Amino acid sequence: MSDDKSMIGTNIDFDRDGLQTGTLRLPHSVHRSAYGHIAIPIAVAKNGEGPTVLLTGGVHGDEYEGPIALARLVRELDLSRLSGRLIVVPAVNYPAFVAGTRTSPIDDINLNRTFPGKRNGTATEMIAHYVTTELLPRSDYLVDFHAGGSSLQYLPTLLAPRWSDPAQKERLEEFIDAFDPPNVVYFDSIRALSGEDRVIGNYAHQNNVFFVTGEFGGGSTVNIEGLAVVENGLRAVLSHLKVLAPAAPLPKRRGKVRRLVMDDPGLYAFAPRRGFFEPRFALGDEVPAGALAGLIYDLDDPWAEPVSVHFRHGGFAVCIRTFSLVEAGDCLGHLASPA
């Protein structure tokens, strides 16, 4: 056995035809359970020949549109319409999902900042290692569903890698047209906003896996519109990839997709100090350059003039902070500019 083989086991046979539901067994020996493990739900459906599509949600445990849509997809799956294989993990960071938190309560690590993970690391690092070494190498496509979590709220938006290669761009645009989101933001899927490359998109790319993600709500709740976008888009792209034939006619297309980018730091607003935040913009606003993002008030001196925070550049508001209380460095929201 290779020293790099994951210590996470499973009762799933990835190569067997049919629908299997089971668990990934994450070793977790603690005081209350000496030989225990954390059981992460997984489903695998396989029928005949075709591509493998990996579908994930709950990379952050306080994001719910993906887990709901993926669980429903499996419950309603008709194997006779399947050509290929679906690997479905509705809540990849299951400890965080159970706790309803962005990061795991076990090690306080953000799963999407710890790839490729470690075989013998913490719980979150072991999950990242399993995804990197076991799931991605089996996959041709990865769709990873996100939302803003507790602290942020997003307009339902598909996030798509930006490619210069014409063939990759054409393939991506066909996928976007099939998904039919209200908004698509082209972004650097290799690195996070902070410049880190420890994200799942980077390791999908290294495994030659076609990758898209998205933000479909936030505020640690379920965005009804975002959930509909996820469910309709998921059915449409699985049909587009010829993996899952639709059981009924798909919904009519929404119309023109708003195409955006969000690379420029001037599109983001961050708190310069501790306090509480009064926003001066709303989701969906067209915000001019230099516009007031909001005011931050002193917690201890209510008579003091609040601090003004401005966007340097203008754009379309796709994200806003949920919580009014802020610390220095907290994101207050961001815009995206026309692609």
N, C-alpha and C positions, 0 to 999 in steps of 0.2 A: 504494500500500500504506500502510495506517495506521501511524503511528509507534508505536502500541500493539500491533501484531501481534507475537505471540511469535516469537522467533528459533529456537525448537524446531520442527523439521519432522517429518514422518512419511511413511511409505510406505503408510499406511492411507487408504482412501476411506470416510469415515464414512457416506456416503449410499448405498453400494452394497449390494445384497442379497447374502446368503451369509455365510460365516465367513471372516474374514481374521485372520491372525496376523502381526504385524510389530513395528516398533519406533518409539519416539519418539527423534529424533536430537538429543541435547543437545550443542551445540557445546562442545568441550573441547580447546583447542589448548595442548599442553604440550611439554616438551622431547623426550620420546620419540615424540611424534606431532603434527607441526606442524598438520596439517589434520584432526585427529581429532575424534570425537564419542563420547559415551556412549550406547549403545543400550539404551533402557528398553523391556522387553517390553510389548506391548499387544495385545489381541484385541478385535475388533468383530464381533458377529454381528447380522444384520438379516434380518428376514423379514416382509414385509407391513406392515400398519399396527398401531400400538400405541405405548405409552410407551417412553421411553428410560430405562434403569436403568444408572447408573454404579456400578461395584463396585470398591472400592479396598482394598488392603492394603499393608503395608510402608511406610506413612508414616514409621514408625520402623523402622530396619533390623534390629532384634533381636526382632521379633515375627512369629510363623510360622504361626499357625492360619489367618489370612486368606489369605496366599499359597498355602498348600497347598490350601485349599478352592476358591479361585478358579481355580487352574490345573486342578484336577480337573474343575470345572464345565465349563471350555472343552473339555478332552479328551473328555468324555463327552457333549457337547452334541449333541442331535438337532434340527437346524434345522426339521424338519417340525412340531415342538411349540412353536416360537417364534412369538410375535405381537408384533412391536415390535423393539427394539434393545437389546442389551447392550454396554456399553463396559467392558472388564475390564482393570485395571492391577494385577497382583498385588503389585508392589513399586514403589510410586510413587517413593520415594526410593531408586532403584536403587544409587547409590554407597554409601549406608549399608547397604543390604541385603547387598551383596557383602562389605562389611567386617564385618557382624554387629554394627553399632553403632547406638545410638539416633540419633546425629547423623551428618551426612556427614563422611567423612574429608577431603574437599576443603576445606570451609569451616567445619566444626564448628558448623553451624546446625541447629536443630530445625525441621524442615519445618512442623510444626503450630504454630509460633509465628512464622511469617514471611509468612502470607497478608496481602494479595493478591499478594505477591511483586513482582519487578521484571523488566521485559523485558530489561534489560541489566545485571542484578545478578550475584551469584555463582551457582554451579550450583544450589544449593537455592532461591534466590530465583527463578531462571528456571523451575524446576519448578513452584513455587507459582503463578507468573504464568500458566503454561500451563494448569494446572488451573482457575484463576479465569477466564481469558479464552477458553479453547477447549473444555474439557470440561464445566464447569458450565453454560454457556449452552446446550449441546446436551441437557441432562439434565432429566428430570422427577423422578427419585429418585436419591439417593446413599446407599449403605450402605458405611460405612468401617470396616473390621475392625482392631481393635487388640488388644494384650495389655499386660502390665506392663513388657515389655522386660526387660533384664538386671537392673535394680535392684529391681523390684517383682513381686509375684505376686498375681493376682486370682482370686477365684471367678468362673466364667463368668457374665458379667453384660451384659445389653443396656443401653445408655445411651440414654435417650429425652428429647428436648426437652420442657420444660414449657410448655404453652400455656394461655392463659385463654380463647381463642376456642372456643366449644362445637363448631363444625364441625371445627376442627383437632384438638381433643382426641378426638373420635369417630373420626376417620380414623386418628389415632395408635394409639388403643386397639385398633382392628381389626387394625392391623399387628402390634402386640405380641401379640395373641391368636394370630395366624397364626404368628409366629416361635416362640412358645411357649418362652421362655427360663426357666431355673430362677429367675433374678433379673432384675428390671428396676429401674434407678435413674433417676429423673427428675432432670435437671440443667439448668443454664444452658448451652445449646449455643452461645450468642453469645460467652461469655467463658470463659477458662481460670480455674482456681482462683486464680491470681495477679491476676485482674481484666483480663488482656489480652484484646483482641478480635481478635487476629491468628490465629484458628483457622479451620479449614476449615468448621465449622458456621456461622460468621457469614456467610461468603461463599456458602454454599449457601442460607442464608436470604435474602440480598440478591438471589440469582438465582431466588428463588421455587422452590427445589428441596426437595422433601421429604427430610429428613435424619434418619438414625439412625446410631449407632455402637455400640461395645461393647468391653469388655475380656474376653478369653476365655482368659487364662492368664498366663504370665510366666516370669521367671527365665531368659530367653533359651533356652527349650526349647519342646517341643510338649506342650501339655496335652491328653491324650487325650479327656477329657470335654469340654473347651472346643471341640476340633475337631469333635466329634460335634454339639454345640450349633450351631456355625456351619454345618455342612453340612446338617443337618436344617432349621434355621431358614431358610437361604438357599433351599432348594428350596421350602419352604412359602410364603415370602413372594412368590417369583416366581410361584407358582401363584395366590396370593391376588390379586396385581396383574394376573392374566390375561396375563402375559408369557410364561411357560413352563409348559405343561401337564406334570404329572408323568408319568414313564414307568411308574411303579408306585405302588400305594397308599402314601401318606405314613405315617410312623410315628405310632402313637397318641399323643395328647396326654399330656404329662407330668403334668398336674393343675394345681393352683393355682399361679400365678406369685407369687413374693414381690416386693412392690412397696415401693420404698425411695426416700429422697432423701438427698443428701449435701452440702447447701449450708452447713451450720453449721460454722464453723472449729473448734468444740470437738470435732468428730468426728475430727479429725486429730491425729497425734502427730508432733512434729519433734524432732530431736536438738538439745539446747542447747549441745553441746560435741563436740569430737573424741573418739573412743574406739572401743570395740567394744561391740556391742549384744546383750544377751540378752533376747529377747522373752518376755513373760509372757501372751501371748494367741495364739490360732491362728485361721486362716481358718475362718469359720462359727460362731465363738463368739458368744454373746449377752453383751455386755460392759456392766456397769453404769456409771453415771455416776461419775467419779472413779477408775475402776479403773486399776491399774498397767499401763501399756503395756509397760514393760520397764526394764532397767537398763543404764546406759552406764558401762563400766569405763575407768579411766585406762590408756593404753597403756604409760606409763613408770613408773607406780607401782602395781603390782598389789596393794599392801597398803591402798591408799586405799579408803574406802567408795565404792561406785558411786553415780552420780547416778540418781535415780528420775525416770521420765517417766510422766505420767498423762494419760489422756483426760479432758477436762473433762465431756463428755457421754457418755451411753451409746448403744449401738446394736449392730448386727449387723456382725461383722468381715468385710469384703469384700476387704481388701488388706493385705499385709504385706511388709516389706522383705526382699529376698533376701540382701543382703550384710550381714555383721556389722559390718565396718569402716564408720564413719560420720564425717562432718564436721558441724560446726554448720550447721543448716538443712536437713539431709537428712530426707526423709519416712520415718518408721518404719512407717507403715501408717495405715489409716483405717477408720472405721466408716461405716455408713449407718443412718438411722433410718426407722421405718415411714412410708410415704407417707400 
